[in-house]
């Protein structure tokens, strides 16, 4: 990442990319063949994992593994499995799942941003700060779809 953004700035970027994603029509499809519904499922699956990561950090669990790591799968294979697993999910359900999980993740990030702003916590939440770069991932998906959101 070339930008050196503060946590609250990253959260604002997440909100902007989220609104851009939500403004896409249901009929939109990406060059990789994914539909809008598949994109929402994909992004939800990672948001869910990031939320689990935040919860693990909060509970001071020493070891956290993402689902693809637990299953010893490369993340791209795991992405395919998630899309396939939810292939029958209607668009409205995928949209609701994404919106709900993304909102929870943003709230969690906002709580961590407050903790990060305290001097006594310097460096303590660097791993969460890196996860806050989720907006970069979303931006890449949007750009690959020919949509360049204002960032």
Secondary structure, DSSP 8 states (H G I E B T S, - for coil): ------HHHHHHHHHHHHHHHHHS-TT-B-TTS-BHHHHHHHHHHHHHHHHHHHHHHHTT-S----HHHHTT--HHHHHHHHHHHTTT--HHHHHHHHHHHHHHHHHHHHHHHHHHTSGGGTTTTHHHHHHTTHHHHHHHHHHHTT-----
